[in-house]
Amino acid sequence: MEVSETSLHGVRLIRPEPRPDDRGWFLRVFDADLYSAAGIDHTRYVQENQSRSRHRTIRGLHTRSNLTEAKLIRCARGAVFDVVVDLRPWSPSFLQWESFHLDDEAHLQLSVPPGCAHGFQALSDWADLCYRVDSPYDAALDVAVSYRDPELAIPWPLDDPVVSERDLAAPALADLRPQFETWYGTSPPT
């Protein structure tokens, strides 16, 4: 496995190494020592979730209203256009976003720190995304940012997306920005 930095502060891309043979392949999806060496606190993960989405579905952009819920994300089936948006006012990549192609062939994983919004669009007929998270679910902390926010101008690859009512009603970034310092602070956590 190899861990590399991305353009977003604290977001890391993990590249596992599948071992193919005539039966199929074997893949290590978790390595505590490697994650620790890369600054990923693997001991904090308390829950793992999986979503299944049909072609063109967009889920997101989702985050929490405090500095909780770091995520370790991988696509176990199909392919997705994955997006991370940095909402931390103190971060050098504040309000920047980056997209990633996650699929069941390259097996890339993303380590996403708290204070970043996450979303994806299913590119295949079906896509399964697995999320390890470092805090239990708390509906009172749910925040969604509009996937079609004009300030972000994310070029979602597929037209006519399938979107939940919640995500269709999500506010624009400009409407949420006054809350970011309250939610995420003005300096990195120590």
Secondary structure, DSSP 8 states (H G I E B T S, - for coil): -EEEE-SSTT-EEEE---EEETTEEE-----HHHHHHTT--GGG--EEEEEEEETTEEEEEEEESSS---EEEEEEESEEEEEEEE--TTSTTTT-EEEEEEETTT--EEEE-TTEEEEEEE-SSEEEEEEEESS---GGGEEE--TT-TTT----SSSS-EE-HHHHT---HHHHGGGHHHHH-SS---
